[in-house]
Amino acid sequence: MARFVITSTGTDVGKTVFAAGLCGLIGAEYWKPVQSGLAGNVENDAISAARGNAAQSGTDRAEVERLSGARTHPEAVLLPQPLSPHRAAELAGVTLDPAAWTPPDAARLVIEGAGGALVPVTRQVLFADLFARWQVPVIVVCATGLGTISHSLTALESLRARGVPVHGVAFVGPANDDNMATIGDLGRVRVLGCLPLLDRLDRDSLTAAMRAAFSAGDFA
């Protein structure tokens, strides 16, 4: 089964765009268990538990639908503040129960975390802990520029320390062959490809860029 968790080295690296591109590339469904704020870290007007099947405008789920046409699954929870889930939930007076979050039963599935691998879901549970429980192979989305080597290696070590299966790393940004190769070598990880920054971001441009930068066979 082609099931992957998408995490990253931090916020605004390009995780959602890559997740959308991967859904289109391999024909996968999409699920993001918790959304804090709207796309671009804009605060919601009000908290709402996920209900019904329609994606709320401005969420990463809605963006993935726009960019890939993939079937998406409702979030377990939507939180108004564009903060780490643990703090956004506290401010909203919501108790998160990540133990109750189970990935949808889909043969091809892309699961997107929030922010980086060590973002706290609660004050006791990090996303990396959640990934370890699920045992779904993780793809780490990394930037290509200055600082990415340390950030990427730190994410990889934190995942492996918890027994999380790592499928590979995917880069987003201008190609930097040495940074990418160094992370691959020192991190002992497969470099899956590099998605360039797109002047026009829509389904057609993302589909073309993903096909040029990645091989669907690497995600079989």
N, C-alpha and C positions, 0 to 999 in steps of 0.2 A: 504494500500500500504506500502511496506517495503522500505522506503526512509529515509536515514540517512546522516547527515553531520558528517564528522570526523575532529575533531580539537584536540589540545593537549595542554600540559602545556609549550611547547617550541619546539625548533628545535632539530632534531635528537633523538626524544623519541621513534620512531618506528611507526609513524602514517601511512606511506605509506605501510609498510609491513602488518600492521593490516587491512588497507583498502583493500589490495589485498586479504588477508585471508577472510575478510567478504564477498567480492564479490564472492569468491568461495564457501563459506559456504551457502549463501542464493541465489545464482544464480543472483546476481545483476549486473547492468551495472555501469560504473565508469566515473566520470567527475571531473577534477580539473580546475577551471576557470582561474587561473593564475599560471604560472610556472616561478619562478625566478632562473636562473641558471639550471644546470643539476643535476642529482642524485648525492648525496654526496657533494652538494654545490660546484660543479665545474662550472666555467664560460663557457657560450656558446661562440662559435666563432663569432656569429652575431645574431642580433635580427631578429625574424621573427614572423609575425602574424600567428596564426594557420590557416592552409589552407589544403584542402584535408582531407583524412581520415586516413592517415598513421601516427602513432606515431613517433615523432622524437626520434632518439636513445639517450639514456641517460636521458630522462625525467621520471618523476614519472609515467606518463601515460604508457610509454613503460615498465617500471618495473612491473606495475600492470598487464599488458597483459602477461608478462613473467611468473609471479607468480600465475596467476589465470586463464588465458585464457578468461577472461571476455571481453565483448564488451565494448569499451571505446569511449568517445566522445572528439573531439578536444578541446583544451584549447581556451579560449577567447583571450588570449595573452601569448606569450612567451617572456621573458625578459632575456638578457644575463648575467647580474650581479647576483651573488648569495647573494642577499640582500633582505630586506623587499620590497614588491612590490612598495610601494610609492617611495622609493629611487631608486630602479632599473629602474622604469619608468622615473623618472626625469633625470637620467644619460643617458638614451637612447633617451630622447626627445619625449617620448610617453605620451599622456594623457589618463589615465584610466577612464572608465565610468562604475563603478560597478552597477549603476542603470539600465544599459542595460543588465546585466548578468542575464539570466533566466535559472534555471536548466532544463536539458533535460526532455522531457515528457516520462518517463519510469516508469513502475509500481514498479520495483525494482531498486533502484539507490543508489550508494554510492558517495557522494560528498566530496572531500578532500580540506580543506583549506591549507593555507601556514603557517607553524610555529604554534604559539600559538593563543589562542582565541583573544588576544588584539593586534595582529600584524596589523599595518596600511596598508590598501589597497591604500588609498590616504591620504593626510594630513587632511582630514575631516572625513573619513570613516574607521572604524576598521572592521576586519572580524566579530566580534561579532555583529556589527550593520547590516552587510549584512545577517548574520544568522537570526537576528530578523525579517528582511523583508521577508525572505523566509519562516519562520515558519516551517522548516523541523527539526524533532527531532535530537538533537546533541549527539554524543558520544565523551567524552573526553578521549583521550589516555594519560595515566599517566605512569611515571617511578615507580619503586618500592623502590628505595633506599633513602638515606638521602636527605632531602629537599622536597620530593614529597608531603608531607602533606600540607605544606604551598602553594606550587605551584598549587596543585590540587584544594584546597579550594578557592584560589584566582580566578582560571579559572571558577569554578562553580558559585561563587558569581557574577563575571562580566557578565556571560551569563544570569543568572536569573534577574539581575538588568535591563536588556534590554528586558525581556519578552521572552527569547529564551527557547523553550521546550527542556529539558534535558532528554535524554533516559537512560543514565547510564554512568559509567566509565569502561574502559577496561585498564588493566595493561599490560606492556611489560617489561620483565626482570625476574630475579630470584625471586621466590615467597617470599613475606614478609607479612605474615598473619596479623601482627599487623598494619602495615602501611595501608594495604588494608582495613581492618576492620574499622580503625579510620577514613579514608576518607569516607567510606560508611556511618558511623554513624554521624560524624560531618557535612558531606556534604549533609546528607539526600538524598542519591542517591543510585541507584542500582549498585552493583558490578557485572559486567557481566562475568568476568573471567580474567585470566592472561596468556598471551602468552609468553612462555619461549624464551630465546635467542637460536637460532638454529645454531648448528655447520655447517650444510649444509642447505643453503637456496635455495630451488627450489620449484616447484609447488607441488611435492609429499610430501616433508617434511612439507611444510606450511599447506597443506590440512589436513594432519594427526594431526598436532599440534593444528590447529583450532578446529577440531572435538573433540579432547581430552579436550580442555580448555574451550570451549564455547558450548552453546546449541542453535541450530538454532531456537528453539521455542521462545527464548528471543528476537528475532529480527523479529517476525511475525507481 
